[in-house]
Amino acid sequence: MYKLLKEEMIDEVSSKALYFIHEKTKAQVLVLSNDDENKAFGIGFKTIPEDSTGVAHIAEHSVLSGSRKYRTKEPFMDLIKSSQQTFLNAMTYPDKTIYPVSSRNEKDFYNLMDVYLDAVFYPRMYEVKEIFEQEGWHYEMEKDSPLSINGVVYNEMKGVYSDPQSIVSDTLTFNLHPNSTYGVDSGGAPKEIPNLTYENFLNFHKKFYHPSNSYIYLYGNMDYEEVLKFIEDNYLNSFEFSNVDSEIKLNQPLEKTVFVKETYAATQAEVEKKNDYVGFGWCVGKSLNPQDLFMRNFLSELLVNSDSAPIKQDVLSSGFAEDVWAENSTSLTLDLSIVAKNTGGKSAEEFRDFLYNSLENIVSNGIDKDLLLATFNKFEFAYREGGGIQKAIIYYIRSLNTWLYGENPIDGLKALSVIENLRNKIDTDFFEEYIKKHLLENKYSVGVQVVADADKNEIETNELKDKLETIKSSMSDEEVDEIISNHKNLVEYQLREDTEEDKNTIPSLEISDIKEGIEHLESEKFEEEYGTLLFNPQPTNGISYLTISFPAEHISIEDLPTMNLLSELFGKVSTDKYHYSNLDTEIYKIMGGFGTGLATYKDYTKENEFKSRFEASIKTLDLNFEKSIDLAKEILLNSKFDDKKRIKELVLLQKSYIEAAILQSGHSIAAEVVKSYFSKLSAYNQISGGFNYYFYLADLVDNFDSEWDNLSAKLKELSIKLINASDVVVNLTSDDSAKKSKVAEFLNVLPKEEYSPVEFEFTPCAKNQGFTTSANVNYVSKGYNLKEFGVNYSGIMPVLGNILSADFLHNQIRAKGGAYGAGVRFSMSDDIVTYSYRDPNLEKTVEVYDKMSEYIDSLNLSEEDLKNYIIGTMNAFDPLLGAAEKGSANFSRFMTNLTEEMVAEFKEQALNTKLSDIKALSSAIKQAMDKNYVAAIGSKEMIEASDLFKEKIELKR
């Protein structure tokens, strides 16, 4: 039985919220009942680590590797490949672990929920130690080889600890909260993970994964009483109440600023440039206070993150650093940290003094009222949009801001009342006084300097090598044999096929459960004087989404990087009416966002043809539509490109953003590099916005003074060539088509110059580049175009991609190899591209890619197995889309000549896939891999030692 504690209608999440407690176990439940067909379930636990062995993180991975009812090695992966899930994941935070899922199919929703509940309460890791060894860590050794350490979480965290931004964040947090729950790394520090024993790992799960310590969540259009009964009957009633000691340990507030110095592994060039980081952070309160929770996030945007933010402008204009941003904690303590990058060796004390001087000026001079208003609008707009496609999951996470710490979860979902209350204080000195109290007078603070160190990787590698040699030398022959035997057993476990009996325990859908065809997206097409307007009628809650797409095929190839730079300058440089320092404020006073960017669209009806476009995008409340168009017109037509100092600041920021992406999304970047070797479209994209663009920016920074006159002139020339009302395509997503006349007013007054397209010459070439960084993990990709071997894209390919990614590559590269992730993508451009993520291997991974065809040849799938793989691909053809995303999908299909009928046909091909269809692709895949087009980003030591690469290029950040 459940007791209802509170029921309330919450307009800002369009749901009736019901807060229950399960009377027997005291499990807590939040239900958000609404008419959304996307149903979500989540279960979370307060998980309190006592050290940095990563036990919470390893437990999160391990519970999803088989359970009491679901007996395969990895039910999580079985669901990935066989479910219609719209979200399926698990996340470890500093003080909680959550397991959220969602699906639009009710049967699938129950299946997902049941697998997750069985996983968290009855995992197989108690009976199968290999699960802990695979997901956490284990020793590897042959009789005469050195001892080494491997494991999925171990390698994931090696990647995290290779990222200087992560090092800055962690150093700030751990030193703000010494000797507390937040003073250790719940994800795990690579040096500490091998100290975690199997016994302590199991004890952690036994203690915290109990219904009495759980936070259960339901969302969507469902009979929630029936779902609650299912959870109670099948799980909760099997437990008695347990008084779980999950108290968060807090330290005493620091009474004076603590300064800390740390290092990060860097290249020699980074050391010579003194590409150091500094950070300064405060603890400003606790998330239990809704006003403090909002104000912490608000101040981050107001003071630092927005383009009009005074601290950002002070840092950049003074040359103190090349980039600066604010970060916020996700815990009971409300931490606000400011981080500056590439400081030229400045100390944390200097950064503290700089920040305090800036803050004192802000307080004494007063905050610009328009900046306050714009920042409030930005937050209110985000809440009005409702969290995007994954709002069901976002609401769960948001509720835990209060719920996890003993307060009502419904309060965690309310922000508009807090915003309205604070908005009414704009004309007072509330915000200046708040900054004074919570930042300037707050001694609970830490300053950090993280210094580039070219020797760090080598020193730590040698330390680990010496430590492992010492461990091995101290072992008896019996202990050596035991490690060899354990590793052999682990490999056998990893490669062992699940039995048919175990496979049959995994719940699945039937083909009959799949809706026929794909969702029809309404769209109207209007031929206008300037080109074409697409109108997508959608219930947008009073918001309009507008994209204006200008042709760019006439821009010369050598000017593509500058065109990309131009797209990053619009809205960030001064215009005739507005100085750049106020422009961001003007934008957000009336809009929810403005941006420009490059886009390319392959024409799926023509061989090797694509469109190159320059696009401006606006989202705005309907009542501000005309004002938004007028401001966009001012930005696009009257931006000034003669402010040398400002444009250099923005070039440095662009370079910084790409550097961060290399370590966060290296797998995607490496895959795009490989595609550029054989794809004309991808080669074009690499020149305009890929690694070529990064090197363009790096060269521009090094030679900015000598290049300035040419750059300024070129930016002006390109802006005139691009903002031109010939062959314009406009995409409008709204609930009111009348706005199209205002768009026409703007576009019809633009010049209509006719330009000839520039031919892009391209010849495929296996450049095989290895990009070296100071990271000690890799991102490895290989690929080619299958069309050369007589194979065109079909719906069969996503099914094969599902099989290879979820089984073969997952088992070989992740489970056995220790990488955090791996997979393969087949695109409608007829190509195949593989990728690995935070991978401790390089050549072994390429060998796995080369064996894909052998694996396909040996496939022996039952009809049930194949059916499950087919069902797992259905979201590729008919994905979960919100109103804005539906408009974007229509636009993309129009630009690529991809019709709904073509997508529906691909779906039908997938539904009718046979094993013989899969096997028929083996030869083409072998030939593609034999072409040996490969690229990697990662460990300098491993890339330089490899014969895979024709070019080895150091990424000098």
N, C-alpha and C positions, 0 to 999 in steps of 0.2 A: 504494500500500500504506500501511496505517496501523499504527503500533506502539502497542500497549496499554501505557499507563504505570501505570494504577492501576484497580482494580475494587473496588467496595465497596457493600454494601447500606446504604442510609441510611433508617432508619425514619421520621425526621421529615418526609421528603418522599415516603415510601412508594415508593421507587424503587431499582433497581439502578443505581448510577452507574458509568460507564465513561469514563475519560479517555484520549484518543488523541492522537497526533501524526502528521500526514501526513508520511511520510518524505522525499518529494521537496521539498515547499515549506515544511515545518515549520509548516503550518497546524495550529492546535490545535482539538480537538473534545471537547465534553462531551456524553455521552448519558445521559439519565435514562429508563431503560426501566421501564415499569409497565403497568397495565391500563387506563389512562385512554383513552377513545375520542377525546378531544380531543388531536390531535397538533400539536406546535409545532416550528417551526424558527426559528433566529435566526442572523444573522451580524453580527458587530461588528468594529470596527477601533479601535485606539488612534489617536486623531486629536488632534494637538498644535498648537493655534493659537499664533501668535507675536504676534498683534495682535488688536484688537477689530473687525476688518472683518467678522466673522461668516462667515468662509470655511467653517468646518466646518458651520455651520447651513445655509448656502446650498447646499453640496455635498449635504447630506442631502436637501434638497428636490429638487435638480436631477437626481440619479441616477435618480429614480423617474419621470422625464419622457421615457421612451423609451430603448430599448437596441438592441443588435445584432440580436437575434432578435425583439424585441417592439417594433414600429415605430410604434405610435400615439403621439400627443403625450403622453399621460399613462396609461401602463399601470396605475399605482397607482389612478387613478380608475376605470379600466375594471374592475379587480378589485373595487373597492368596490361597483360597481353590478352585478357579474355573478357574484360568488363567494359561496360559503357560509361564508366566513371568520368565525371567532369572535374574531379579533384581527388587525388589519392596520394597522401604523403604523411610524414610525421616530422616533428620539429622539436629540437632540444633548445631550451632557453636557460638562462642562469639559474632559474628557480622552478621551472616547470617543464613537463614534456607533454606534447599534445599529439593526438592521432585523429585528424579530420578527414572525412570523405564526403563526396557528393555524387549524385546521379539524377538524371531526369526520369529514369526507369524505376518504378516502384519495386519490382522484383529484385532488380540489381541493387537498389538501395538497401533492402533487407539483407541481401547476400553480403554486401560490403560491411554493413554494421555488424553482422554476426561474426565474420572473419576477424574483424578488429577487436571485438569484445573477447572472443576466444583467445586471440593472440596476447592481449595484455594481461589476462587473468590466468591463462593456462599455457604458457609458452613451452616449447620442446627443449629449450636451452638447458633445462634442469636435467634432462636425460641425454642430451647430445652436446658434449663439451666442444665439439668442433665448431659449433655455431659461434661461441664466444671467441675461439681462436681465429676464425675467418673474419668476423666483423670487428673484433677488437685488435688483438695482436697475437703473434706467435713467433717462436724461433724457427729458423730454417737452416739446415746444414746437411751437407753430404759428408762422408767419412773423412775426406782430406781437404774439405773446403772451409772457408771462414764461416763463422757464425753470423747470421743476419736476422733482422726483424722485419716482419711484414704484417699486413692487416689493413682492412678497408678504412677504419676510423684513423688508425695510425698514419696512413698515407694522406688521408683527407686533411688531417691537422698539420702534417708537414707542409702541405700547400698553404694552409692558412698562415702558418708561422713563417712562410716565405714572403708574405705580403706586408710591406712596411706599414700600410694603413691599419691593418689588423694589429700589428705590434703596438702602434701608438694608442689605439683604442683600448686594448687589453691593459697596457701599462697604466693608463689613466685610471681605468676601473679598479684594477687590483690594488692600486695605491690609495685610491679614495676610500676603499673598504678593506683595510688589512684585517686579518684574523676574523673574517666574517664569511657568510655564504657567498658574497660577491667578491671576495678576495681570492677566489680560486677559479679555474677555467672548467666550466661544466662540459665543454667540448673536448677537453683533454689537451695537455701539452705533450708534444712528442717525447720529451725526455722523461715524463712521468707516467705515460700510458703503460710502459712495460712493468711498472710496479703494481699494476692491478692484478690481483689474484682471482682465479675463477670463483673461489669461495666468497670473497668480498663482493664480487659482481652479483652472485646469486642472492646474497644477503641484502644488497641494495634493492633488488627487485622485490624480494619478499617483504621488505619493510614498506615501500612506498606504493607499490601497485596493488592497492586494496580499495574496494568500493568506498570505504569510509574516508578515503583521501582523494576521491575522484570528483571530477567536474564534467558532467555529461550535458551534451548540447544537441538540440534538434531544431531544424529550420525547414520551412517550406510548406507546401500544400500537402498535408497528410492527416490521417487520423492519429493524432499524437497520443491519444489514450490507448489505442491499440499498440502503438510502438512502445510506449512505456510499459505496457503489460508484457510485451515480448521481452524487453530487457530485464524486467523483474523475474519473470518465470524462468528464463533461461540462464540468468547470471546472478543478479543481486541476491535472490533468495537462497543461494547456495552459501552465502557468507553471513557471519555474525558481525556485529559492530566491533571495530577495533579502534582503540584510541591511538592513532598513528602520530608519532612525534615528528611532525614535519615543520617545526618552528624554524623560521628564517632567523639566522644569527646575524645580528647587526653590530657593527663596531661603534665605539663612542665617536661622535663627530670630531674631526680634526680641529685643533684649536689654533693652528697656524698652517700656512701653506707649506706643503712638502714638495721638494724638488727632486726629480729622479732622472738619471741618464741611462739610456739603453742604446743598443746598436741594431742595425738590420744588415742582412747580407746584400752587398752591392757590387757593382762593377767598379773597376779602377777609375773609369770616367766619372761615375757618380761621386766617388770619393773626392776626385780632383775638383769637381764643380761644387763640392760641399752641399750635395743634394740632401740635406737633413730635413727632418720634420720636427716641429714643436707642437705641443698641445697644452691646453690649460683647461681644467675642468672643475666645476663646482657640484656639490650635492645641494639641491635647492629645496628639498622637501621629500614628501612621500606621495605615491600615486593615489592614496586614499582620499586626498583632497582634490575634488574635481577641478577647482579653479587653478590650483598649482599644477595639476597634470596638464591642463590646457595651456597655461601660461608658459610652462617649460617649452612645449612644442612651438608656441606662438613666438617666443623670444628667439628661438633658433632661426625661424624664418625671417622675422622682423629685423634682427641685428646682423645676421651673417649670411643666410643662404640665398636670399633674393638678390637680384641684380642691383636693386636700389638700397640694399642693406648698408647701413653706415660703416659697420666694421669691415665688411668685404671691401667697400670702396676705399677705406683708410689703408687696409693692408695692400691692396693692389696699386693704388695711386702712389703710395710711399715707396714701393718696391721692397717692402719688408719680406714678402714671399711671392711665389708665382701662383699659388692657389690657396684658398682658405674655405673651410666649411664647418658647420656645426653638426654634432652627433648627439643622440639622446639614448638613454638606457631603456631597457625593456624589463624593468624589475620594480620592486617595492620602492626602492630609493630612486628619486628623480635626479638623475645626473644630466648636466648640460656641459658638453665639452666643445671647445673650439680648436681646430687643428689647422696648421699652416704647413705647406709643402714647399720644398726647395728654398730653404731660408738662407743659404750661403753661410751656414755655420753659426747662426744666432742661437743664443742660449734660451732656456725656458724662462729664466729670470727676465731677460730682455723682452720676451713675448708677454710675460705678465705685465711688465711696465707699459708696453705698447697698448695692450687691451684695456688696462685701467685708465690710461690717458684718454683713449677713445670713448670709453664708457662715461668717464667724468664729463667730457664734452657733450655727450648725448644728454646726460641728465641736466647739466647746467643750461644748455641751449634749448632743451625741449625737443621732443620727437615730432617730426613732421606729421601733422594730423592726416594729411592725405596718405602717407605711408601706412599709418595705423589703419585707416579705412581700407586701403587696398589689401593689406594683410588679412584683415577680418573677412573681406570678400573672398579671398583665396580659400580660406578654411571653410566658410559657409558654402561656397560653390562645391567643394569636395564632398561635403556631407550631403548636399542636394543631389549630386550625381549618384550617391548611394553605394560607393565602394567598387563599382565596376563589375566585370564578369564574375569575379570570385567574391562578391559581397557576402555570401553566406559564410565563407570561411573568415573573412575580415571581421564580421560582427562577433564571431566566437572569440577571436583574439582580443578584440576591443573590450568585450565583456569581462575578460580575465584581468584587465587592469584594476578592477575593483574586487571582483569575485574571489580571486586567488588569495586575497589578503583579508578575507573575512567580512567584506561588505557586499551589498546587494549587486548582483551582476547587471540588473537593469540600469542602474546608475551609470555603469560603464559605457552604456550605449547612448547616453544623452549628452549632447554637446551643444545643441542649438540654444538651449536656455542659458548655458554658461556664456556662449558667444554673445547672445543678446544682452545679458547683464553687463559684460565687459565692454561691449560696443557703446553702451550708454555712458561710459567713463572717458570716452575719447577727448572730451573737452576739459577734463580734469588733469591733475598731475599724477594720477594713479600709476601710470606705466613708468614714469620717471622714478617715482618713489619705490615701485616694485623692483626695478633694476638696482636702485641704490641699496635696498635691504638684502635682496637675494643674491646679488653679484658683488657689488663694490664693498659692502660691509660684511660679506660672508667669508669667514676665515676657513670654512670647510672646503678646502681647495687643494689641487695638485697641479704642478707644472712638470712637463716631461719634454726632454730633448732626445730624439732618436737619430743617431748618427750613422751615416753610411760607412760600412766597414767591408773592405774588399777581401779581408782574410777570414771573415766570420764563418762562411760555409766550409772552408778548408779546415779551420780549427775545430769546428763542431763535428765534421766528418771524421777527423782523426781522433777526437775524443771518444766518439761512439765506437770507432774501430778498435781503439785501445781497450775500451771498456769491455767490448765483446770478446776480444782476445783474452783478456784477463778472466772473464767468465768461463770461456771455453777451456783455458789452461787449468782452471781449478776443478774441472769436471772429471769425474771418474769415467772409465770406459763404459760402465753401465749407464751413466747419465747421458753420455754422448749418444749411445745406442737408443736411448729412450727418446731423445729429441729427433733423431733421424726417423725412428719408428712413428712418433707422433705426427711428424710432418707428412710422412708417407700415408698415414691414416687420414689426415686432413685432405690431401690431394685425392685420395680414393673417394672420400665422402663428397668432395666438390664435383667430381666427375661422374659420380654414381647417378644413373637415371632413376627418377621416381618410378615406383611400381604403378601398374595400372590401378591397383587397389588404392594407393595413396592419391593418385591423380583424381580418382572418382570422389574423393572427399571434398574437393574444391567445388563450391556451388557455381553454377553457370547459367547463362541465359540460353534460350533456343533461338534459332533463326526466326522462328515465328514471333518472337518478342520484339523484333526489330521493325520499326516503322518503315513502310515502303517510301521510296523516293527521298527527297531532301526538303527541308523547309523552304517554302517559297518566300522570297524577300520582295516586297512591293517596291516598285520604282517607276517613276515617270520620267520621260526624256523630252526635253524641249530644245529645239534648234533656235539659237539666238544669233544676233549679229556678230558677237565675239566668238561663237563656237557652240558648245553644247552644255546644257545644264541638266544634271540628274537630280531629281527630287525623291528623297526616300521618306515617305510618311511613317513616322514612328512615335510612340508615346514617350516623349523625352523629358517630361516633367518641367516644361517651360524653358528648355535649353535648346539652342540651335548649334549644330556642328557644321562648319563650312570649310571646304577645301577648294582653293583656286589653283588649278594646275596649268602652268605655262610650259610650252615646248622648250626643250633645251638641246635638240639635236644639232642646232647650228653653232653651238659653242665648240671651239677647237679643242682637240684632245689635250694639248699642252696647258689649256686654261681650266681644265676640269677641277684640279685641286683648288684653284683660286675660287672657282664657282662654289665649291663646297664650303670654303672659308666664308664666302659672301653669305651663304645661307645661315651661318652661325653668327653673323654680325647684325643682320636685320633685327631690330627690337632691342639691341644692346649698344648701339652707337647713337649719337645725337641726330635729331632731325631739325628741320627748319623751325618747328614750334617748340620742341622739347629737348632739354639737355639729357644726355644719357643717364645722369644720376637720378633723374625723376621719371624716366620713360617707363621703367618697370612698374612704378607706382601708377602711372596713368593707365597702363594696360590693365592692371588688376582692379582698378577702380570700376571698370565697366565690363571686363571680360573674365572668363575662367581660364584663359590661356591663349597665347599667340605664339606661332613658330613658323619658321621656313626651313625647307630641307630639300635634298635631292631625292628623286625616286626613279627607278627604272622598271619597266614593265615588259616582260617577254610577250610577244604576240604568239599565242598558242595555235594560230591558224596558219602561220607562215614560218618557213625554215630560217633560223638564225636572225630573225628580225626582232628588234625591241624598241621601245619608246624611252627617251630620256626626258625627264620633266623636272621643273623647278616649281615647288609647291608652297603655298602659304595656307596655314590652317588656323582657324579661329573656333573657339567655343565660347558661347555667351548666352546670358539670359535673354529671352525674347524681348523683354522690355528695353534692353540695351543694344538691340541688333544694329540699328542705324548708327548709333555712336561708335560701335565696334568696327563697322565698315569704314567709317570716316577715319578712325585712328589707324586702321590697317592701311588705308590709302596714304595717309601721312608717312607711315613707316616705309612703305614700298616705293613711294615716289620721291620722298624728300629726305632720305637718310644721307648723312654726310660721312664721307670716307677719307677725311683729311686730318683726323685727330690721331697723330702718330702714336702718342703715348697710350691712348685708350685701345687702339687696335693691337698694339703689342701685348697689352694685358690680356686681351681676349684670345690672341694666338697662344699665349702661355697656358691659359685655362683649357683651351681645346686640346693641347698636347697633354696636359695633366689628365683630362678625362679619358683619353685613349690609353694612357699608361695604366690607369686603374682598371680599365676594361680588359687589358691583356691578361692580368692575373685572375680576374673574375670570370671572364668569358673566353678564355684562350682556346677552348675546343671549337667554338663557333668561328673564331678568327682564323684558326689553322685550316678549318674546312673551306672557308671562303678563299684562302690563299691557294689551296689545291685546285679548287674549281677554276680559278683564274688562269691556270695552266692550259686548260682544255676548253673553256667556255668563253665565247666572245663577250657575252653579257657580263660575266663575272670579272673578266679582265678589265672591262670598262669600269665596273664598280670599284675594282682595286685601285685604279688610277685616281678616280674621283674621291673615294672615301675609305679605302682599305689601308693596308700597311704603307702603300705608296703615299697616301695622304699624310700618314704619320711622319714619314721621312721628309716630305715636303715641309711640314710644320717645323721639324727639327732643324732643317737647313735654313728656313726662314728666320728662326730664332737666332741662329748663329750669325746670320748676315743681314739682320733686320735694317740696319742703318743704310747699307749700300743698296738694298732692294726696295727701300721705302717708296721712292718716287714712282717706280714702275708698278709697285703693288697698289698704291693709292689710285693711280690712273686706271689700272686694270679693273679694280673693283667698281669704279664709276662706269667704265665702259660696259662691264658685264651686267650691271644693274639696269642699264638702259636697254641692252639687248634682250634681257629676260622678261622684264615687266612690260609686256607687249600683247595687245589684244588680238592676236591671230591664232586660231586653233586652240583657244582656251577651253578647258573642261572644268566645270564647276560642279561640286558635289555638295548638296545641301540635305542634311538630315534634321527633320523638325516635324512638328505637328501642324505646320502652317506654311503652305507653298507661296503665300503672298510676298514673302521676303525676297523672292527671286528678282523682283523689280528693282530693289535697292542694289543688288549685286550688279544688275545690268547698268544702272546709272554710273557706277564706278568704272566698269570695264569698257563701256562704250565711249568713254572720253580718252582712253589710252591710245597711244599711237598704234598703227596697224602695219608695221613693217613686215615685208616678206623676206625671209632669210632662207638660204639654201642649206640643206643638211650637210654636215661634215661626215665624210666616210671614215669609218674606223677600221683600219687594217689590222687583222689578227691572224696569227699562225700558232697553233697549239705547240707547246714546248714544255717538256718536263724539267722545270727549273730546279725542283727538289731542294727547297731552301730550309735550312734549320736556323731558327731565330733564337739566340742564346740569351738567357736572363740569369739573374742570381737565384732564381727559384730552384728547389731540388726535386720538383716533380715536372711532368711533361704533359703536353696536349698534342696528340699525334693523329694525323689524318692522311687518308689515302683515297683516291677516287679517279673516275674517268666517265666519259660519256658512252652510254650503252648503245646509242643509235648507230655508232660506227660498226657495231656487230649485229645490226639488223633488228634491234629491240627498241620498241617505242614504249613510252610510259603507258601503264594500264592499272586498273584497280587491283591487279594481282600483286603489284610491287609493294604497296603498303602492308599487305599480308606477309610477304616474305620479309620485309623490314621488321615487322613485329616478331617474327620467328627468330631472325638473326640477332636482333637487339636484346630481346627478353630472354633468350636461351643461350645461343652459342657465344656471342660477344660478352654477355653478362657473366656467364660461367668462366670463360677463359681469361678475360681481362679484368673483371671486377672481383669475382669470387676467388679465383685462383691467383690472378696477377696482383690483386690488392689495389687497383685503381678505384677512384670514387665512382666512376661511371664510364660507360662506353656504349656505342650504338652505330647505326647506319641509317642514312636517309636516302630515299629515292625521290627525285623531284619530277614535276611535270615537264622539266627541261630535258628529260630522258637520261639523267645522270645518276650515278651512285657515289656517295661520299661517306666515309667512315670517320669516327672521331673517338677520342678518349679524353677523360677529364681527371686532372690531378693523378696522373699515372706515374708510378715509380719505374716503369719500364719504357723502353723505346723500341729496340729491334725485335724484342719478343712480341710486342704488340703488333708490329707490322707483319710478323710471321703469322699471327692469328688472323689478321685480315686476309692474308694470302691463302688461308685454308678454308675460307668461307665456302668456296665451290665444292670442296671435298665434303664438307658438312652437309651441304644441300644434296649432293649425290647420295649420301648415306641416310638421308631422312626417311624415317619409316613412321609416319604419323597415322594415328587412328582417325576415323571420321570425327570422333568427339574432340580430339586435340585440334584438328584443323578448324573445326567449327568455332572453337574458343578463340583461336588466333584471328579468325575472320571477324568475330564480334568485337574483338579488341581494337579493330581498325575503324569502326563505324564513325567515331567522333572526328576522324580525319576528313570525312566527307560532309558531315552535318554537325559542326562544332557548336558548343554553347556560346551564344552571342547576346550581348546587350543591345540596346537601341542604337547606340553610337557605332558599335561594331558591325551591326547589320548594314548600316549605311556605308561603312568602310568596305565591307565585303562586296556590296553592289558596285562600288566605284572600282575596286580592283578587278572585278570580273569584266566590267565594261572596258577598262584600259587594256586588258589582256585578251579580249575576245573569248573569254571563258564563259560559256553559257551554263545556266542551271541544268540544262539537258545533258551537257557533257559531264558535269559533276555527278549527276544522277546515274549516268551510264558507268562511270568509274565505280560508283558504289555497287551497282548491279554486278559488275565484273568481280569485285571483291567478294560479294555474297556467293558467287558461283565458282569461286576458286577451287581447283582440284589439285591434288598432290602432283599430278603430272604437269600442271601449269607451273608450279613452283620449281620442279626439277628442270623444266625446259629453260629456265633462266640461268642455270649453273654455268654453262659454257661461256655465256656473255660476261658473267661476273668474273670468271677466271681470266678471260682475255683482258678485262678492265684492270684487274689487279696486276696482271703481267706487264701492263704498260708502265707500271712502277712510277706513277705520279704521286709524290709524297711530300708532306711538309710537317714540321713540328715546331712548337714553341716550348722552351723549357731549359732544363739543366745544361749549363755551359759544358760541364765535364762530360756528360753523356753524349751531347750532340757533337762535340769536337772529337770524341773517340769513335764516332760512327762513320761507316762508309756509305750511308744512305743518301748523303747530301752532297750536291754539287757546289752549293754556296752555303757558307756558315756566317751568319750576320749577327753581330752583337747589337742588342737593343740598348742604346745608350740613353737612358731616361734622363 
